[in-house]
Amino acid sequence: NTYQFRPHCGEAGAVTHLVTAYMVAENISHGLLLRKSPVLQYLFYLCQIGIAMSPLSNNSLFINYNRNPMLEYFERGLCVSLSTDDPMQFHFTK
């Protein structure tokens, strides 16, 4: 295909958003809610669906650094990368 579907999902909302993304997406942004579904983590692992995570953004809006699941996903073999998300808003640390 000329286009790839790469939704901004899994940051908030229902886990079913991640189910839909699994079926149609090349990769996703965020994926925080995957931590609540080991089955979906395994499916994302099997298909190596990319997960672009932004700990700076997540720390400001949803979850503290020490609870961010990025390292856990990486250690389990999920295809994760760091993302800037909104670089003009989340460009610094304390």
N, C-alpha and C positions, 0 to 999 in steps of 0.2 A: 504494500500500500504506500501511497504517497504521504499519507498522514498517519501519525501515531497518537493514540489516545493516552494522555498522561495527566489524569485528574489530580486535583488538590483534595485528597480525601483521607479519612482516618485520623484527623486531628480532633474532631468533635462530631457529635451526632450518633447515629446508630451504627452498630457493627455491620449491618446489612449493606452499608455503603461499600465496605471493603469486599463483601461477597460479589457485588456488581463489578467492582474494579478488577477483581480476580478474573472474572469472565471476559472482560473486554479491554483491559488496559495493558499497555507495554510496561509502564511503571507508575508509581504514585508519589505524591509529595506528602510527607508526614508519617502516617501509619501508626500513630501513638496507640490507637485502639486495638491494634494487633496483639498487644500484650494481654488483652482479655480473652483471646481466642487462640489457643495452641493449635487447633486444627487448621485455622486459616494461616497461621505462621508456617505450618508444614506445607500447605499448598503453595504459598508464596515462595517457599524454599525450593520445592520441586520444580516449579516453573521459572525460578530465578527472576521473578518480577522485581524490578528495582524499587527501592524505597529511599527517597531523598529526604533526610531528616534535618531539622534545624533546631538544635538544642537551645540556642539563644532565644529564638522566638517562643519555643515551648516553655522555657523557664519564665518568660514574662507573662505568658497567657494561660498556661495549663498545668505544667508539672515541673517540679524542682529538678535541677541538674542531677542530684543524687538518685532520683527516681526515673530519669529518662532511660528508656529501654534500648537505646541505640547500641551500646556495647553488648548487651544481651543478644540482640538480633545478630550482630556481627559474629559473636562467638558460636551461635547456632548455625551459622552458614548462610543467613539471609543476605541478599545483595543490597547492602546499605551504602549510602554516601552522605557526606555533609552537604547541606544546602544553606544558601544565604536567606531564603524566604523573602523577607522585606528588608533589604540591606540598608535602606535609609532610616528605618525605624529600629532595627536590631543589629547595629553595627559595632557594638561595644559591650564589654563586660564590666562588672563592678570592680 
